[in-house]
Amino acid sequence: MHDEHVDVLIVGAGLSGIGAACHLQDECPGKSFTVLEARDAIGGTWDLFRYPGIRSDSDMFTLGYSFEPWTEPETFADGPSIRDYVRRTARSRGIDEKVRFHHRVVRAEWSTPEARWTVTAERTDTGERIRLTCGFLFVNSGYYRYDEGFTPEFPGVERFTGTLVHPQHWPEDLEYTGKRVVVIGSGATAVTLVPALAESAAHVTMLQRSPSYVMSRPSIDPVAGALLGRLPSRIAYPIVRWANVLGSMAFFQLSRRRPALVKRLLRKGVLGHLPADYEVDVHFRPRYDPWDQRVCFVPDGDLFKALREGRATVVTDTIGTFTENGIRLASGQELEADVVVTATGLNLLLLGGMAVSVDGRDVEMGKTLAYKGMMLSGVPNLAFTVGYTNASWTLKADLVAGYVCRLLRHMDARGYAYCTPTAPAFTTTASPLVDLASGYVLRSIDSLPKQGPATPWRLFQNYVRDLVMMRRGGLEDGAMRFSRAAVPTARQPAA
């Protein structure tokens, strides 16, 4: 019995997976493809996370697809709106009919003689295992574990009699109205949760070990508000999108070149939102430079508003131990709580945790170099999507999907069966693929691919530079080796 075969197998039906399928359908219309999704719905992150206040932490004009404009004036959208946007995009293009739910890829094996991948997927609803083959494997499963978030070992946590919850697994029936809530964390999730919970909780405390940079942004984009509805969308949308691209790039570059100046500007912004006697330097002055970790954006300063009105409090301290009624801090202070939310981060998991082998040899991700941030040295016909750390995920996802389509067309035109990024000899100078000092990155640094000191093995977190390289740069650049199949193979079409 022959394995079912497709030209391209896409893994993941979230924001980047649906985008990849749209690009492939539009730019390589002759290619057969299937999308495998481990969960039971389209949406990825935006279907998984259901905690109060869940929203984008990038502007929607760049988080939205380049080919499907975000037409609302809101800078940040809530989770349900983004989920509906992704599903609507899939449905309008018929991509939803290409998705097979409950299919979690567990292993992918490349055969050079056959020039194809054999992919094993496990049905998450029945446990059945199925096999497919494909010429090109395109993984869009994000870079963190969907089944569990990161929670540190908290002393005495077993004594706590209240409710303990991680935002990644928010219970639908969790009742927090009129209750005392402590949110542990200071990142994007925490600053989103606190004002949302404070709308109905008795009081919310954001307990942080150390501060993060927090910046208020208007909830209505000023450029979008001025142009959308007044100009045709084909004119207005590119203007709004590029205004946000260039604005975020300028902020990042200024942060890298003049960190002391940006620190002062961010501090001044926080001071303008809080009372004169507020201890800003205790609670909102990080020890690191801006963009060493992601800057947290809050629409219309909603976090600061909750603090001003006394509905929320920030406490900067470390946990001594949990108690029956809450948390005792290292300083001796007691925080009473009915609900404790551990917004303590994610566990990274590249390629959805699938095992990968090439001609019978397992690939160790931590020993590979990332080619253009999207392929692995020594691994043929496999691409993956990891978005920007200093801009929206989708900006990079669009570029990667477009580049994969360029590769496929190039190989077809010249009779190539596969392409393999070939690592140079400078691996001893390799640095981490994800250039952030965040805890979730540092915990997994050894298992991630590395990057080298120069293009195409180096990421510069610069959309304009990547745009030129990915859309206009040469495909046969000396680092990519193109090959023809050793033997012809029969192909069984997809059902």
TARAUR-V477161 format. One record per residue. N is the residue number from 1. SS is DSSP state (a for helix, b for strand, c for the rest). PHI is phi in whole degrees, 0 to 359 (999 if undefined). D_FIRST is the distance of its C-alpha to the first C-alpha in Angstrom with 1 decimal. Layout:
N,SS,PHI,D_FIRST
N,SS,PHI,D_FIRST
This chain:
1,c,999,0.0
2,c,283,3.8
3,c,290,6.6
4,b,292,9.2
5,b,236,12.1
6,b,228,15.9
7,b,294,18.9
8,b,228,20.7
9,b,251,19.8
10,b,260,23.1
11,b,253,23.7
12,c,107,26.5
13,c,241,28.1
14,c,266,31.7
15,a,303,34.4
16,a,282,32.9
17,a,294,29.3
18,a,294,30.4
19,a,298,32.7
20,a,299,30.0
21,a,296,27.9
22,a,295,31.1
23,a,300,31.9
24,a,297,28.5
25,a,296,28.6
26,a,281,32.2
27,a,261,32.2
28,c,227,28.8
29,c,298,28.1
30,c,275,25.5
31,c,273,23.1
32,c,275,20.3
33,b,206,20.4
34,b,222,19.7
35,b,248,22.1
36,b,258,21.2
37,c,231,24.2
38,c,290,24.7
39,c,268,27.5
40,c,255,27.8
41,c,206,29.9
42,c,280,30.6
43,c,139,33.5
44,c,56,32.8
45,a,308,36.2
46,a,281,38.0
47,a,262,36.1
48,a,287,36.2
49,c,279,39.9
50,c,231,42.2
51,c,287,45.4
52,c,302,48.7
53,c,83,49.6
54,c,311,46.2
55,b,205,46.5
56,c,289,45.7
57,c,250,47.6
58,c,234,47.3
59,c,296,48.8
60,a,287,46.6
61,a,282,47.4
62,a,250,45.4
63,a,285,43.0
64,c,287,42.0
65,b,289,39.8
66,c,295,41.5
67,c,266,40.0
68,b,222,40.7
69,c,302,44.3
70,c,280,45.6
71,c,258,48.5
72,c,270,50.4
73,c,279,53.4
74,b,296,52.5
75,c,291,52.0
76,c,243,49.9
77,c,248,47.6
78,b,282,46.6
79,a,304,43.1
80,a,301,42.5
81,a,293,43.6
82,a,291,41.3
83,a,301,38.3
84,a,295,39.2
85,a,297,39.6
86,a,296,36.1
87,a,294,34.6
88,a,297,36.8
89,a,298,35.7
90,a,297,32.0
91,a,292,32.7
92,a,294,35.0
93,c,252,32.4
94,c,75,29.4
95,a,291,27.8
96,a,301,27.6
97,a,284,24.9
98,a,266,22.7
99,b,269,23.1
100,b,249,20.8
101,c,279,23.1
102,c,61,22.8
103,b,243,20.3
104,b,259,21.9
105,b,286,20.5
106,b,251,21.0
107,b,205,19.7
108,b,225,19.1
109,b,237,18.4
110,b,265,19.5
111,b,242,18.6
112,c,294,21.4
113,c,303,20.0
114,c,268,17.1
115,c,54,19.5
116,b,204,17.2
117,b,263,16.9
118,b,250,14.1
119,b,247,15.5
120,b,255,15.2
121,b,238,17.0
122,b,250,18.5
123,b,289,19.5
124,c,284,23.2
125,c,262,23.7
126,c,239,21.3
127,c,84,20.4
128,c,295,16.7
129,b,251,14.8
130,b,233,12.2
131,b,234,11.0
132,b,227,11.7
133,b,241,12.8
134,b,207,16.1
135,b,278,18.9
136,b,222,21.6
137,b,249,22.0
138,b,238,25.1
139,b,262,26.3
140,c,232,28.9
141,c,261,29.2
142,c,75,32.9
143,c,222,34.4
144,b,223,35.3
145,c,286,33.8
146,c,278,33.3
147,c,274,33.4
148,c,202,36.8
149,c,266,39.9
150,c,269,42.4
151,c,227,45.2
152,c,294,47.7
153,c,281,49.2
154,c,263,52.2
155,c,300,55.0
156,c,74,55.9
157,a,297,53.1
158,a,293,52.6
159,a,277,56.2
160,c,293,55.7
161,c,264,56.0
162,c,274,55.0
163,b,259,51.6
164,b,246,49.6
165,b,217,46.8
166,c,259,44.8
167,a,302,44.5
168,a,293,40.7
169,a,227,40.5
170,c,285,43.4
171,c,291,43.7
172,c,297,44.2
173,c,261,47.0
174,c,291,48.9
175,c,255,52.6
176,c,235,54.8
177,c,299,57.6
178,c,74,61.0
179,c,251,59.5
180,b,271,60.1
181,b,238,57.1
182,b,244,56.6
183,b,253,53.9
184,b,269,53.2
185,c,139,52.4
186,c,219,53.7
187,c,270,50.8
188,a,300,49.4
189,a,295,48.1
190,a,297,51.4
191,a,289,53.6
192,a,279,51.5
193,a,295,51.6
194,a,303,55.3
195,a,294,56.8
196,a,293,54.3
197,a,294,55.0
198,a,293,58.7
199,c,294,58.9
200,c,226,59.0
201,c,289,59.1
202,c,297,62.5
203,b,195,62.2
204,b,237,59.4
205,b,247,59.9
206,b,265,57.7
207,b,263,57.9
208,b,235,57.1
209,c,287,57.4
210,c,209,58.2
211,c,284,58.5
212,c,241,56.2
213,c,284,57.4
214,b,233,57.5
215,b,228,58.3
216,b,277,59.1
217,b,229,57.7
218,c,299,58.6
219,c,288,56.2
220,b,253,56.8
221,c,296,56.1
222,a,297,59.5
223,a,291,58.0
224,a,296,55.5
225,a,299,58.3
226,a,278,60.4
227,a,255,57.9
228,b,296,55.2
229,c,92,56.5
230,c,255,59.2
231,b,241,57.1
232,c,303,54.0
233,a,300,50.9
234,a,294,49.7
235,a,263,52.9
236,a,293,53.5
237,a,298,50.1
238,a,301,49.9
239,a,296,53.5
240,a,296,52.8
241,a,298,49.6
242,a,289,51.3
243,a,298,54.3
244,a,286,52.2
245,a,301,50.3
246,a,291,53.6
247,a,296,55.4
248,a,291,52.8
249,a,295,52.7
250,a,297,56.5
251,a,295,56.7
252,a,294,54.3
253,a,295,56.1
254,a,296,59.4
255,a,297,58.2
256,a,286,57.2
257,a,270,60.3
258,c,229,62.9
259,a,300,61.6
260,a,297,65.1
261,a,296,65.8
262,a,295,62.6
263,a,303,63.4
264,a,295,66.8
265,a,295,65.4
266,a,294,62.8
267,a,297,65.5
268,a,298,67.9
269,a,298,65.2
270,a,293,64.9
271,a,303,68.7
272,c,290,69.0
273,c,256,66.9
274,c,236,68.5
275,c,302,72.0
276,c,299,74.4
277,c,266,74.5
278,c,288,70.8
279,c,278,69.6
280,a,299,67.3
281,a,288,67.4
282,a,276,66.3
283,a,255,63.4
284,c,224,62.3
285,c,233,63.0
286,c,294,60.0
287,c,274,60.6
288,c,252,58.1
289,c,278,58.2
290,c,304,56.7
291,c,75,53.0
292,c,294,52.6
293,c,232,50.9
294,c,298,50.0
295,c,280,53.0
296,b,270,52.8
297,b,257,53.8
298,b,236,55.4
299,b,291,56.0
300,c,54,59.7
301,c,60,60.4
302,a,298,59.2
303,a,296,59.0
304,a,295,62.6
305,a,298,63.7
306,a,297,62.5
307,a,290,64.4
308,a,300,67.6
309,c,277,67.6
310,c,80,67.3
311,c,279,64.1
312,b,217,62.3
313,b,221,63.4
314,b,254,62.0
315,b,237,62.6
316,b,252,62.0
317,c,191,61.9
318,c,248,59.6
319,b,278,58.5
320,b,277,60.5
321,b,197,58.9
322,b,286,57.6
323,b,237,60.1
324,c,299,59.9
325,c,250,61.0
326,b,159,59.6
327,b,225,59.8
328,b,259,62.6
329,b,274,62.7
330,c,300,63.9
331,c,285,67.1
332,c,100,67.7
333,c,295,67.1
334,b,255,65.4
335,b,249,62.9
336,b,281,62.6
337,c,211,59.3
338,c,267,57.6
339,b,227,54.3
340,b,241,53.1
341,b,252,50.4
342,b,264,48.9
343,c,274,48.1
344,c,256,47.6
345,c,115,44.6
346,c,242,40.9
347,c,252,38.6
348,b,286,36.9
349,c,203,33.2
350,a,287,31.8
351,a,59,28.2
352,a,66,27.9
353,a,83,27.9
354,c,292,24.4
355,b,277,24.1
356,b,234,23.6
357,b,226,23.0
358,b,237,23.4
359,c,52,22.1
360,c,88,22.1
361,b,252,25.5
362,b,294,26.1
363,c,267,28.2
364,c,265,31.5
365,a,304,32.5
366,a,291,36.1
367,a,252,36.2
368,c,255,34.9
369,b,255,37.0
370,b,271,36.2
371,b,271,36.3
372,c,54,38.1
373,c,68,37.3
374,c,215,33.7
375,b,223,31.7
376,b,247,31.6
377,c,301,33.0
378,c,79,30.5
379,c,243,27.5
380,c,283,25.9
381,c,49,24.8
382,b,226,25.6
383,b,234,28.4
384,b,220,29.9
385,c,247,32.8
386,c,230,35.9
387,c,284,38.9
388,c,290,42.5
389,c,266,44.7
390,c,247,47.8
391,c,205,46.6
392,c,288,44.0
393,a,301,40.3
394,a,289,39.3
395,a,305,41.5
396,a,286,39.4
397,a,300,36.1
398,a,299,37.0
399,a,294,37.8
400,a,296,34.6
401,a,298,32.5
402,a,296,34.6
403,a,291,34.4
404,a,301,30.5
405,a,296,30.7
406,a,300,33.3
407,a,300,31.1
408,a,297,28.1
409,a,294,30.4
410,a,297,32.1
411,a,294,29.0
412,a,297,27.9
413,a,294,31.5
414,a,249,31.7
415,c,76,28.3
416,c,276,27.5
417,c,261,24.0
418,b,204,25.2
419,b,227,28.5
420,b,226,29.7
421,b,296,33.0
422,c,249,35.0
423,c,292,37.5
424,c,282,41.1
425,c,268,43.4
426,c,259,45.2
427,a,299,42.9
428,a,291,45.9
429,a,260,47.4
430,c,294,44.4
431,b,234,45.1
432,b,299,43.0
433,c,296,40.7
434,c,262,42.2
435,c,268,46.0
436,c,226,47.4
437,c,264,49.4
438,c,295,48.1
439,a,301,47.3
440,a,295,43.6
441,a,282,43.2
442,a,297,45.3
443,c,293,43.5
444,c,242,40.2
445,a,301,41.6
446,a,289,40.1
447,a,265,36.5
448,c,264,36.8
449,c,300,36.4
450,b,253,39.7
451,b,230,41.5
452,c,264,43.9
453,c,275,47.3
454,c,214,46.6
455,c,301,44.4
456,c,266,41.4
457,c,260,41.0
458,c,237,43.7
459,c,266,43.7
460,c,243,46.9
461,c,50,46.3
462,c,227,47.8
463,a,297,46.1
464,a,297,48.2
465,a,297,47.6
466,a,293,43.8
467,a,301,43.9
468,a,294,45.4
469,a,294,43.1
470,a,282,39.8
471,a,262,40.7
472,a,241,43.0
473,c,293,42.4
474,c,294,40.9
475,c,278,37.2
476,c,267,37.8
477,c,257,40.3
478,c,91,40.0
479,c,268,38.1
480,b,259,34.8
481,b,259,33.1
482,b,259,30.9
483,b,218,28.5
484,c,261,26.3
485,c,294,22.9
486,c,289,23.1
487,c,221,20.4
488,c,290,18.7
489,c,232,15.1
490,c,279,12.8
491,c,230,12.3
492,c,263,10.3
493,c,293,13.1
494,c,294,13.7
495,c,287,13.9
